[in-house]
Amino acid sequence: MTADNVINFPQQISLQLQKQLDLINGYIAYLDDIKHTVSINDVEKLNRLLEDNEPNLHLIEQAQQRQGSLLESSGYSNDNAGLEQFISEHNLPALREIKDALGARLQQLEKSLLVNDLLIRKNQTRVRQSIRLLSGQETTEAATTYSREGNKQDSHGLQRKLAEV
């Protein structure tokens, strides 16, 4: 490795970490938009988001691979330990801050993915239940409905046709 590469190496690693951080922030914002859109039941906006704005996850992976290649080319391992070793040996607090911020945002991304997954599953269940109720197919042994008086009643065995409803 030449002297120029050693000088540029911290900058290159910093750029790769910052690129990952920016991409992950964009993905989190995208997931937040989806979550909000689902929560207000805006199907048109959800379809637009899913069709037009899906972030390119492969760009995050490419930035991670580039970071790993840079570390390996300088004799460090291609993992968190290698990055930690590099930061410690070169006393780069700014790089550590970016790395820590990246770690925190990755955790936030994981949380956002889980929340969106739960939200989608919940809404899928609601839709399936509505379809089954409207089509007269019971999904449970004894579905609970309300009478005209507002009292709960067991609807098991009550098979009203959709036209009657």
DOKE-354879 format. One record per residue (C-alpha): x negated, z negated, y; residue in three letters. Coordinates in nm, 2 decimals. Each point is the difference from the previous one (the first is absolute). Example, Ala and Ser with C-alpha at 12.3 -4.5 7.8 and 13.67 -1.06 7.14 Angstrom:
// residues 2
<torse><x>-1.23</x><z>-0.78</z><y>-0.45</y><resn>ALA</resn></torse>
<torse><x>-0.14</x><z>0.07</z><y>0.34</y><resn>SER</resn></torse>
***
This chain:
// residues 165
<torse><x>0.00</x><z>0.00</z><y>0.00</y><resn>MET</resn></torse>
<torse><x>-0.14</x><z>0.10</z><y>0.34</y><resn>THR</resn></torse>
<torse><x>-0.01</x><z>-0.22</z><y>0.30</y><resn>ALA</resn></torse>
<torse><x>0.28</x><z>0.20</z><y>0.16</y><resn>ASP</resn></torse>
<torse><x>0.22</x><z>-0.06</z><y>-0.30</y><resn>ASN</resn></torse>
<torse><x>-0.07</x><z>-0.38</z><y>0.01</y><resn>VAL</resn></torse>
<torse><x>0.10</x><z>0.00</z><y>0.37</y><resn>ILE</resn></torse>
<torse><x>0.32</x><z>0.21</z><y>-0.06</y><resn>ASN</resn></torse>
<torse><x>0.09</x><z>-0.18</z><y>-0.33</y><resn>PHE</resn></torse>
<torse><x>0.17</x><z>-0.30</z><y>0.16</y><resn>PRO</resn></torse>
<torse><x>0.19</x><z>0.23</z><y>0.24</y><resn>GLN</resn></torse>
<torse><x>0.11</x><z>0.22</z><y>-0.30</y><resn>GLN</resn></torse>
<torse><x>0.12</x><z>-0.30</z><y>-0.19</y><resn>ILE</resn></torse>
<torse><x>0.18</x><z>-0.13</z><y>0.30</y><resn>SER</resn></torse>
<torse><x>0.17</x><z>0.33</z><y>0.06</y><resn>LEU</resn></torse>
<torse><x>0.12</x><z>0.02</z><y>-0.36</y><resn>GLN</resn></torse>
<torse><x>0.14</x><z>-0.36</z><y>0.02</y><resn>LEU</resn></torse>
<torse><x>0.17</x><z>0.07</z><y>0.33</y><resn>GLN</resn></torse>
<torse><x>0.14</x><z>0.33</z><y>-0.14</y><resn>LYS</resn></torse>
<torse><x>0.14</x><z>-0.20</z><y>-0.29</y><resn>GLN</resn></torse>
<torse><x>0.14</x><z>-0.26</z><y>0.23</y><resn>LEU</resn></torse>
<torse><x>0.17</x><z>0.26</z><y>0.22</y><resn>ASP</resn></torse>
<torse><x>0.15</x><z>0.18</z><y>-0.30</y><resn>LEU</resn></torse>
<torse><x>0.13</x><z>-0.32</z><y>-0.15</y><resn>ILE</resn></torse>
<torse><x>0.15</x><z>-0.11</z><y>0.33</y><resn>ASN</resn></torse>
<torse><x>0.18</x><z>0.34</z><y>0.01</y><resn>GLY</resn></torse>
<torse><x>0.13</x><z>-0.05</z><y>-0.35</y><resn>TYR</resn></torse>
<torse><x>0.13</x><z>-0.35</z><y>0.08</y><resn>ILE</resn></torse>
<torse><x>0.18</x><z>0.13</z><y>0.30</y><resn>ALA</resn></torse>
<torse><x>0.15</x><z>0.28</z><y>-0.21</y><resn>TYR</resn></torse>
<torse><x>0.12</x><z>-0.26</z><y>-0.26</y><resn>LEU</resn></torse>
<torse><x>0.14</x><z>-0.22</z><y>0.28</y><resn>ASP</resn></torse>
<torse><x>0.20</x><z>0.30</z><y>0.13</y><resn>ASP</resn></torse>
<torse><x>0.13</x><z>0.07</z><y>-0.35</y><resn>ILE</resn></torse>
<torse><x>0.10</x><z>-0.37</z><y>-0.04</y><resn>LYS</resn></torse>
<torse><x>0.18</x><z>0.00</z><y>0.33</y><resn>HIS</resn></torse>
<torse><x>0.18</x><z>0.33</z><y>-0.07</y><resn>THR</resn></torse>
<torse><x>0.11</x><z>-0.12</z><y>-0.34</y><resn>VAL</resn></torse>
<torse><x>0.13</x><z>-0.33</z><y>0.15</y><resn>SER</resn></torse>
<torse><x>0.22</x><z>0.19</z><y>0.25</y><resn>ILE</resn></torse>
<torse><x>0.11</x><z>0.25</z><y>-0.26</y><resn>ASN</resn></torse>
<torse><x>-0.12</x><z>0.30</z><y>0.20</y><resn>ASP</resn></torse>
<torse><x>-0.02</x><z>0.26</z><y>-0.29</y><resn>VAL</resn></torse>
<torse><x>-0.08</x><z>0.29</z><y>0.23</y><resn>GLU</resn></torse>
<torse><x>-0.29</x><z>-0.17</z><y>0.16</y><resn>LYS</resn></torse>
<torse><x>-0.12</x><z>-0.13</z><y>-0.34</y><resn>LEU</resn></torse>
<torse><x>0.00</x><z>0.36</z><y>-0.14</y><resn>ASN</resn></torse>
<torse><x>-0.20</x><z>0.12</z><y>0.31</y><resn>ARG</resn></torse>
<torse><x>-0.25</x><z>-0.28</z><y>-0.05</y><resn>LEU</resn></torse>
<torse><x>-0.04</x><z>0.07</z><y>-0.36</y><resn>LEU</resn></torse>
<torse><x>-0.04</x><z>0.38</z><y>0.05</y><resn>GLU</resn></torse>
<torse><x>-0.20</x><z>0.02</z><y>0.32</y><resn>ASP</resn></torse>
<torse><x>-0.21</x><z>-0.31</z><y>0.06</y><resn>ASN</resn></torse>
<torse><x>-0.14</x><z>-0.12</z><y>-0.33</y><resn>GLU</resn></torse>
<torse><x>-0.35</x><z>-0.11</z><y>0.06</y><resn>PRO</resn></torse>
<torse><x>-0.27</x><z>0.16</z><y>-0.20</y><resn>ASN</resn></torse>
<torse><x>-0.12</x><z>-0.27</z><y>-0.24</y><resn>LEU</resn></torse>
<torse><x>-0.28</x><z>0.23</z><y>-0.12</y><resn>HIS</resn></torse>
<torse><x>-0.16</x><z>-0.03</z><y>0.35</y><resn>LEU</resn></torse>
<torse><x>-0.03</x><z>-0.38</z><y>-0.06</y><resn>ILE</resn></torse>
<torse><x>-0.15</x><z>0.06</z><y>-0.34</y><resn>GLU</resn></torse>
<torse><x>-0.24</x><z>0.26</z><y>0.15</y><resn>GLN</resn></torse>
<torse><x>-0.12</x><z>-0.24</z><y>0.26</y><resn>ALA</resn></torse>
<torse><x>-0.06</x><z>-0.27</z><y>-0.27</y><resn>GLN</resn></torse>
<torse><x>-0.19</x><z>0.25</z><y>-0.21</y><resn>GLN</resn></torse>
<torse><x>-0.21</x><z>0.10</z><y>0.30</y><resn>ARG</resn></torse>
<torse><x>-0.08</x><z>-0.36</z><y>0.07</y><resn>GLN</resn></torse>
<torse><x>-0.09</x><z>-0.05</z><y>-0.36</y><resn>GLY</resn></torse>
<torse><x>-0.23</x><z>0.30</z><y>0.00</y><resn>SER</resn></torse>
<torse><x>-0.17</x><z>-0.12</z><y>0.31</y><resn>LEU</resn></torse>
<torse><x>-0.06</x><z>-0.34</z><y>-0.15</y><resn>LEU</resn></torse>
<torse><x>-0.13</x><z>0.15</z><y>-0.33</y><resn>GLU</resn></torse>
<torse><x>-0.23</x><z>0.24</z><y>0.19</y><resn>SER</resn></torse>
<torse><x>-0.16</x><z>-0.30</z><y>0.17</y><resn>SER</resn></torse>
<torse><x>-0.05</x><z>-0.20</z><y>-0.32</y><resn>GLY</resn></torse>
<torse><x>0.30</x><z>-0.22</z><y>0.02</y><resn>TYR</resn></torse>
<torse><x>0.28</x><z>-0.03</z><y>-0.25</y><resn>SER</resn></torse>
<torse><x>0.32</x><z>0.19</z><y>0.06</y><resn>ASN</resn></torse>
<torse><x>0.22</x><z>-0.30</z><y>0.03</y><resn>ASP</resn></torse>
<torse><x>0.08</x><z>-0.30</z><y>0.22</y><resn>ASN</resn></torse>
<torse><x>-0.31</x><z>-0.18</z><y>-0.11</y><resn>ALA</resn></torse>
<torse><x>-0.22</x><z>0.29</z><y>0.11</y><resn>GLY</resn></torse>
<torse><x>0.17</x><z>0.02</z><y>0.34</y><resn>LEU</resn></torse>
<torse><x>-0.04</x><z>-0.38</z><y>0.04</y><resn>GLU</resn></torse>
<torse><x>-0.37</x><z>0.02</z><y>-0.09</y><resn>GLN</resn></torse>
<torse><x>-0.05</x><z>0.28</z><y>0.25</y><resn>PHE</resn></torse>
<torse><x>0.18</x><z>-0.19</z><y>0.28</y><resn>ILE</resn></torse>
<torse><x>-0.20</x><z>-0.32</z><y>-0.08</y><resn>SER</resn></torse>
<torse><x>-0.34</x><z>0.17</z><y>-0.02</y><resn>GLU</resn></torse>
<torse><x>0.05</x><z>0.19</z><y>0.33</y><resn>HIS</resn></torse>
<torse><x>0.18</x><z>-0.28</z><y>0.19</y><resn>ASN</resn></torse>
<torse><x>0.30</x><z>0.21</z><y>0.11</y><resn>LEU</resn></torse>
<torse><x>0.27</x><z>-0.23</z><y>0.12</y><resn>PRO</resn></torse>
<torse><x>0.21</x><z>0.28</z><y>0.15</y><resn>ALA</resn></torse>
<torse><x>0.00</x><z>0.18</z><y>-0.34</y><resn>LEU</resn></torse>
<torse><x>0.11</x><z>-0.32</z><y>-0.16</y><resn>ARG</resn></torse>
<torse><x>0.29</x><z>-0.03</z><y>0.24</y><resn>GLU</resn></torse>
<torse><x>0.11</x><z>0.35</z><y>-0.09</y><resn>ILE</resn></torse>
<torse><x>-0.03</x><z>-0.07</z><y>-0.37</y><resn>LYS</resn></torse>
<torse><x>0.20</x><z>-0.33</z><y>0.04</y><resn>ASP</resn></torse>
<torse><x>0.27</x><z>0.18</z><y>0.20</y><resn>ALA</resn></torse>
<torse><x>0.01</x><z>0.27</z><y>-0.27</y><resn>LEU</resn></torse>
<torse><x>0.04</x><z>-0.26</z><y>-0.27</y><resn>GLY</resn></torse>
<torse><x>0.29</x><z>-0.17</z><y>0.19</y><resn>ALA</resn></torse>
<torse><x>0.17</x><z>0.33</z><y>0.06</y><resn>ARG</resn></torse>
<torse><x>-0.03</x><z>0.10</z><y>-0.37</y><resn>LEU</resn></torse>
<torse><x>0.17</x><z>-0.32</z><y>-0.09</y><resn>GLN</resn></torse>
<torse><x>0.27</x><z>0.08</z><y>0.26</y><resn>GLN</resn></torse>
<torse><x>0.04</x><z>0.35</z><y>-0.15</y><resn>LEU</resn></torse>
<torse><x>0.04</x><z>-0.15</z><y>-0.35</y><resn>GLU</resn></torse>
<torse><x>0.27</x><z>-0.24</z><y>0.14</y><resn>LYS</resn></torse>
<torse><x>0.18</x><z>0.29</z><y>0.18</y><resn>SER</resn></torse>
<torse><x>0.00</x><z>0.21</z><y>-0.32</y><resn>LEU</resn></torse>
<torse><x>0.15</x><z>-0.29</z><y>-0.19</y><resn>LEU</resn></torse>
<torse><x>0.27</x><z>-0.07</z><y>0.26</y><resn>VAL</resn></torse>
<torse><x>0.09</x><z>0.37</z><y>0.01</y><resn>ASN</resn></torse>
<torse><x>0.02</x><z>0.02</z><y>-0.37</y><resn>ASP</resn></torse>
<torse><x>0.23</x><z>-0.30</z><y>-0.02</y><resn>LEU</resn></torse>
<torse><x>0.22</x><z>0.14</z><y>0.28</y><resn>LEU</resn></torse>
<torse><x>0.03</x><z>0.34</z><y>-0.17</y><resn>ILE</resn></torse>
<torse><x>0.08</x><z>-0.16</z><y>-0.34</y><resn>ARG</resn></torse>
<torse><x>0.27</x><z>-0.22</z><y>0.17</y><resn>LYS</resn></torse>
<torse><x>0.16</x><z>0.30</z><y>0.17</y><resn>ASN</resn></torse>
<torse><x>-0.02</x><z>0.20</z><y>-0.33</y><resn>GLN</resn></torse>
<torse><x>0.19</x><z>-0.28</z><y>-0.17</y><resn>THR</resn></torse>
<torse><x>0.26</x><z>-0.01</z><y>0.27</y><resn>ARG</resn></torse>
<torse><x>0.06</x><z>0.38</z><y>-0.02</y><resn>VAL</resn></torse>
<torse><x>0.03</x><z>-0.02</z><y>-0.38</y><resn>ARG</resn></torse>
<torse><x>0.25</x><z>-0.28</z><y>0.02</y><resn>GLN</resn></torse>
<torse><x>0.20</x><z>0.18</z><y>0.26</y><resn>SER</resn></torse>
<torse><x>0.01</x><z>0.32</z><y>-0.21</y><resn>ILE</resn></torse>
<torse><x>0.10</x><z>-0.19</z><y>-0.31</y><resn>ARG</resn></torse>
<torse><x>0.27</x><z>-0.19</z><y>0.19</y><resn>LEU</resn></torse>
<torse><x>0.14</x><z>0.32</z><y>0.15</y><resn>LEU</resn></torse>
<torse><x>-0.01</x><z>0.18</z><y>-0.33</y><resn>SER</resn></torse>
<torse><x>0.17</x><z>-0.29</z><y>-0.18</y><resn>GLY</resn></torse>
<torse><x>-0.31</x><z>-0.08</z><y>-0.22</y><resn>GLN</resn></torse>
<torse><x>-0.08</x><z>-0.37</z><y>-0.01</y><resn>GLU</resn></torse>
<torse><x>-0.36</x><z>-0.10</z><y>0.01</y><resn>THR</resn></torse>
<torse><x>0.05</x><z>-0.35</z><y>-0.10</y><resn>THR</resn></torse>
<torse><x>0.21</x><z>-0.19</z><y>-0.25</y><resn>GLU</resn></torse>
<torse><x>0.22</x><z>-0.14</z><y>0.28</y><resn>ALA</resn></torse>
<torse><x>-0.04</x><z>0.14</z><y>0.35</y><resn>ALA</resn></torse>
<torse><x>0.13</x><z>-0.23</z><y>0.27</y><resn>THR</resn></torse>
<torse><x>0.23</x><z>0.15</z><y>0.26</y><resn>THR</resn></torse>
<torse><x>0.23</x><z>-0.15</z><y>0.26</y><resn>TYR</resn></torse>
<torse><x>0.38</x><z>0.01</z><y>0.00</y><resn>SER</resn></torse>
<torse><x>0.22</x><z>0.08</z><y>0.31</y><resn>ARG</resn></torse>
<torse><x>0.00</x><z>-0.37</z><y>0.07</y><resn>GLU</resn></torse>
<torse><x>-0.38</x><z>-0.02</z><y>0.01</y><resn>GLY</resn></torse>
<torse><x>-0.03</x><z>-0.19</z><y>-0.33</y><resn>ASN</resn></torse>
<torse><x>-0.26</x><z>0.10</z><y>-0.26</y><resn>LYS</resn></torse>
<torse><x>0.14</x><z>0.15</z><y>-0.31</y><resn>GLN</resn></torse>
<torse><x>-0.14</x><z>0.13</z><y>-0.32</y><resn>ASP</resn></torse>
<torse><x>0.03</x><z>0.37</z><y>-0.01</y><resn>SER</resn></torse>
<torse><x>-0.09</x><z>0.04</z><y>-0.36</y><resn>HIS</resn></torse>
<torse><x>0.27</x><z>0.19</z><y>-0.17</y><resn>GLY</resn></torse>
<torse><x>0.13</x><z>0.13</z><y>0.33</y><resn>LEU</resn></torse>
<torse><x>-0.06</x><z>0.37</z><y>-0.01</y><resn>GLN</resn></torse>
<torse><x>0.16</x><z>0.15</z><y>0.30</y><resn>ARG</resn></torse>
<torse><x>-0.04</x><z>0.37</z><y>0.05</y><resn>LYS</resn></torse>
<torse><x>-0.18</x><z>0.12</z><y>0.30</y><resn>LEU</resn></torse>
<torse><x>0.32</x><z>0.16</z><y>0.13</y><resn>ALA</resn></torse>
<torse><x>0.17</x><z>-0.34</z><y>0.00</y><resn>GLU</resn></torse>
<torse><x>-0.27</x><z>-0.16</z><y>0.20</y><resn>VAL</resn></torse>
***
